[in-house]
Amino acid sequence: MEYTTQMDAARKGILTEELKKVAGKEQFDPEKLRELVAQGKVAIPANKNHKCLEPNGIGSMLKTKINVNLGTSRDCKDLDMELEKVNDAVKMGAESIMDLSSWGDTQKFRRKLTAECPAIIGTVPIYDAVVYYHKPLKEITSEEWIRIVEMHAEDGVDFQTIHVGINRQTADRFKRAKRLTNIVSRGGSIIFAWMEMTGQENPFYEHFDRILDICQKYDVTLSLGDACRPGCIADATDISQIEELVTLGELTRRAWEKNVQVIIEGPGHMPLNQIAANMQIQQTICQGAPFYVLGPLVTDVAPGYDHITAAIGGAIAAANGASFLCYVTPAEHLRLPDVDDVREGIIASKIAAHAADIAKGIKGAADWDREMSTARKKLDWEKMFDLSIDPEKARRYRASAKPEKEDTCSMCGNFCAVKNMNRILDGEIVSIYDE
């Protein structure tokens, strides 16, 4: 039986090869997974032209996935460095890569990713349009915006972030609301400026059915971008954010009618006490579509440490229903991240994702921690390194301050509680100072 998209196949009762692979990774019943894909509660981004893809499922019932943003900019044009970031991200277990390149031969880099990278590949075509057409923003036509979406789909991109929720009505209300930090989404600010300068409707909103036809043709998952995500905690859960979310909920239903998979993008900056409620609101308005969050960053005052502020918010968000975390690096708000920043951001996001999976009761999540605890009880250092979320750093830290006795560490030495409890419970004599 033929099918157009993963959702179409699921609704026809077909277990695709991609779905079978995801079910195996997740230790999830394939038939139950098929039902969730059919309902739109799980997305399996898998462009037909991305031949080397190693598929992954995104949904709150599955392991929390992480995305790594990278790409060139006008000030940082080194493609080799960006490829090094890609390779590091894949080795470290990132399930998704978003190419946000805004300078140079963007198509060459994008095609290299879809030809060689097994991770899910995402893009934001609105960035690329400005680079590709190489002309003033206000001179780009509605037709040209749409053509970029199709070009990315042809190139094998698995999901595209389309800033479709900010239409003329939303933009007018935004102007009346007078936010503290206005619009901080790059794509959102670009389409807002275009609408202001041309007086026209958001072309992605106006021609949404054409966007859906493109997504259906290539099986592109539609990531509905949050142009009005809050850029500071003072703007969190304001009228602009919620109104856009309502629009995204309506567009989700329209996408599902054409068997197009959907992911909803979310905040942003947000205080701790609002995160759980935001996740529940999204699940209600968007009928359980997977939620993809940037952070949320729980404070605005930590430049240089925003991988930590994002990991705190991400863990709470994922524990309450978010299924896809966009990593944040220490360089957020400051510069394009370098290779070390990318690694720090990935580890922070992986910690947040795993902590959430334990809280959600995801199958196998707590087993990893139990294995680590068992190794610690046995003072099995090699096993502890192997089980670490970042084995390289764990080994480096221990090697940097070797203890006098190999079965201890340099902090406690003979005062090691684990060592002494093991010995006393085995009936041995514990003597600390004269050992």
N, C-alpha and C positions, 0 to 999 in steps of 0.2 A: 504494500500500500504506500502511495506517495504522500509526502508531507512537505510543508513549506518551512516551518520553524519547529524548534523544540516544543513549544507550547501546542502547536497544531498536532504534532505527533502524539504528545501526551493525551490530548483530547480524543484522538482516534484510537487510543489503547495501545500505541506502539512504544516499545521500550527501545529507544535509540542506543547506539553504541556509547554515546556520550553519557547518557543517563545511567547505563549499566556501570560505567567506570566510576561515576560519582557515587553510586550506591555502594560499590565495593569499598571506596575510600572511607565513606562515612559509616560503614557497618549498618546500613539502612536498608530496609525492605524495598526492593525495586518497585513493586506495585504501589506501595504507599508513597514513594518518591514521585512516581508518575502522576498520582493524584494531586500532589502538591504543586507540581509544575503545571498541570492542567488548570489549577485554581489560580495560578499566578503567585502563590506563596513561596515558591522557590524558582529562581532563574538559573539557567545553565547557559551563560553567554558562550556562543560557539558559531562564529561567522563561517559560512561554507567555504570561504577562501582562505581561512587560517588553517592550513593543512597540518602544521606541527603542534597544534594546540593540545595541551594536557588538560582536559576539562575539569572544572570545579563547579559545585553548586553553591548558590548564595541564598540563604533563607534562615530565619531565626531558629528553626528546628535542627539545623546543621551546625557544624563547627564554624565559628566566627572567622571570616576571611579578612585579609588585609590587602590594601592597595598601596602601591608606591608611585608617587608622582615624580617625574623627571622630564628632561628635555632642555633644549638650548634656549638662550635668550640673547638679546642684542649685546649684552655685556659679557656673556659667557657662551662662547660658540664652539667649545671643544666637544666634538661628537665622540671622540675616543673615550673621554671621561664619562660621557652619558652612557656609552655602551658598557663601560666598566661597572657603572652603577646598576645597569640592567642585570649583568651577569652575577654581581654580588647579591642583588635582591632575589634572584631565582635560587641561588645556592642557599640563601638564608630562609627560604620557604615562603616568600611572598607569592600569593596566588594570582596577583593582578599587577600590571604595569600600566600607568597612564602616561602617554606621551603628550606633554603640554608644550612642545616646542613652538617658539614664536620667532624664530630667526633661521635663515639659511635654507638648505634644500630639505624641507620638512618631509616631503613625500619619499625621498630616498631613505631617510631614517625610519619612517613609518613602515615602509615596505620591507626593510631589513628586519624590523621587529616581527612582523607577521610571517616572514619567511623562516626565521631562525629561533624565535623565542617561544617556549612552550606555555608561558603564563598567559592568562587572559589579557588582551590588549584593549585599552580604552583611549579615547581622544576627546577633545573639545573642538569640534570643527570651526566654531566661531573665531577661535584664535588663528587658525590656519588661513581662514579667508582673508584676513587682513594682510598676512604675509604673501599669500598666493597671488592675490590680485594687484598688490603693490600700488594702491591708489588711496586717496582720502576716504575715510570711513563713510562719509555721507554719500559718496558716489557708488558704493556697492549696492547692487540692486537686489530685490527679493529673490529673483531667479538665481543670481550668483550665490547667495547664501545657501539655497537649496542644493545647488550643484556641488558645493563642497561636501555636504552630507553624503551625497551619492558617491563622490570620489573616495571618501574615507571607507565607505561600505565596500566598494570594489577592491580597495587595498587590503581588505581582510580584517578590519577592526571589529572586535567582538562586541564592544558597547560604546555608545557615543553619548556624551553629556550634551543635551540640548536645552538651552535656557528658554523654554517655551511658556513657563508659567507667568512671566512678567509681561502682560499685555498692556494695552493703553489704559484700561480701567485700573489695573493694579498700579501702574506707574503714576497715575493721577492721585490715587490715594496715598501712595508713598510720599509724594511731594507735600501733601497736606499734613502727613503724620510728623514730619520733621525729626528724623532720627538723629542720634548723637554722631554715629559714624557713617551715615548714608549707606550706599551699597558698596560692599567690599569684595563681592564676587567679580573677578575679572570679566567673565563672560556676561554676567548681568549688567555690569557697568557699560560694556561695549554696546549691547543691544538697547539699553536704556538711552544712551547717547545717540544712537542711530535713530531711534523713534523720535527723540526730541528734535533732532536736526531735520529729519525728512517729513515729520508729521504723519508717518505711515504706521500701520499696525505691525507688531512683531511678526515677521514673515514666517517664523516657525509655528507660531500660534495660528496665523491666518491660513497657512497651507499645511496644517498638521496631518491631514489625510495623505498628502504626498509624502511626508516624512514617514508615515506608517507603511506606505507602499514600498518605499526603499528598504526599510527595516525588514519587512516581510520577505522581500526578494532575496536578500543576502543572509537572513536570520541574524540581524543585528539587535542586540538588546538595547532598549531605550532607557538611558539614565536621565530622568527628568530633573534638570538642574535647579537648584534653589538660588536664584538670583538675589533673593531678599534674605538670605541667611544672615543672622545677626553677627556683626563684626566686633561687638563688645558685649559684656554681660548686661549693660544697661538697656540694650536693644533686644534682649532675648524675649521670645514669645510675644512680640509686639504684633500690631494689627497687620503690618506688611508681610511678616513671615507667615502668619496664619492664613491670610487671604490667599497668598500664593499657594500654600499647601492645599487649600480647598480646590483651587484651579487644577493642581496636579492630580488630585483625587479624581476629578472629572475626566482629565485626559488619560488617566490610567484605565478607566473603564472603556474609553474609546480605543485604546491600544489593544486591550484584551479582546475586544470584538473582532479585531483583525489578526488575532493570534500572535501579537507582538509582545515579547517579554518586557517587563518594566522593573526598574529599580528606582526608588525615590531618594533623592539627595536631601540631607538635612543639615542642621547647624553643626558647626559655627561656634560662637562663644556663648556660654550658658552657665549660670550658677548651678551648683550641685543640686539644689532643691527643686529645680525645674526639669531636670533631665528625664526622670521616669515618666512624668506626666506628658512630656513631649513625645516620647516613644509610644505611649498609649493613644495619644491623639492621632499620630500618624497611622498607626495600625487600624484605627477606626475609619478615618477619612479615606485612606487608600486601600482599605479592605485586605490588609495583611501583605501587601506588596513588600518585598525586601527593602529595608531601610539602610542607606549608605551615608555614614556621618563623617564629617571632618572634625575630629575630636570627639565630643565638644570640648573646647578649651574652657576650663573652669575658673580661670582668672586672667586678667589682662596685663598683669605686671611682671611677667616672667620671660622677657625676651632672652634667648640663649638657653632657656629651659622649657620651651613650649612642647617638646616631646613628652615631658612629664605632665604638664597641665592637660595635654590631650589624652594621655594614657589614663589618667584618673577619670576624665569624663567618658572616654571610650569604654572603659570597663563597666561603668554604671549604665551607659547607653546599651551596650550589648547584653548585659544581664537583664535588661528590661525590654528586649525585643529587637534592637538593631542587629543586623547580620553581616555588615561589611564596614570595616574601619579604614578610612583613609589616613595613612600615617602622617605624622607631623614631625619635623626634624628640629634640632636645636637652632637651625638657621631661619626658622619661620619668622616672618616680619623683618628679617635683617638682610638676607642675601640668598642667592641660589645655593642650595646645599652642595657640599663637596662629598666625596666618597665616604669619609668618616661620619659626616652628618647623616647620610642615608642609612648607614649601618645602625647608628644610635636610634634613629627614628623607627627602623624596622623592629629592633629588639623591644623598644618601648611598646609598640603596637602589638607585637606578639604576646607580650606579657599581659596586656589589657585583654586581648582576645581570649587567651587561655584562662585567665581569672574569671571572665564572664562565662566561658564554657563550663567551668566547674559549677558556678552558681546556677546555670541553666540545667545542669544534670545531663549534659551531652555525653553520649556513650563513649567510654574510654578516657574522658578528660581527667578524672581524678586518679585513674590508674597510674598515669605518668608521675603524679606527685607521690603516690604510695611507693612506687619504685624508688624515687629519690629518697624518701624517708627511710626506707629499708637500707639503702646504701649508706646513708648517714649513720644509722644505728650501728652498722657494721664497720664504720670508718673506712669504707671502701672508696678511696679517693678516685681511682680510675673510673669506677662506675658512676660516681657523682659527676665527673667531668663529662662522660658520655651522655648523661641524662640532662645536662645543663641546657638551658635555652640558648646560651652563648658559650659553648665549650672552650673556644679559643681564649676568651677573657677569663674564664674560671681557671684554666691552666696557667695563664700568665700571672694572675694575681697570686696564686699559691707559689709559683716559682720565684716570684719577686721577694719573698720573705720566707725562706725555708726554715722549718722548725728544727729544733735539736733532735726531737724524736719524730720519726716519720708517721706515727699513728696519731699525731696531734697537729694543731696548727699554731702559728706563732702568736696568736692572741691569748690562748688559754694554756698551752703547754700541758704540764702535768695536772693543771686544774681542770682539764677537760671533763665536763659533766658526763658526756656520752661514754668516754673511756672508763671513767671511775664507776659509773652505774653498771656497765657491762661486767666489770671485774667483781664488784661487790655482790651482784646477783648471781655470779658464777661461783661464789664462795671463796673468792680470793681476798687477800689482805690489801687494803688500799693505803699506801704511804706516799704522800705527795712530795714533801721537801727533800727526802733523801734518795729519791729515785734518779 
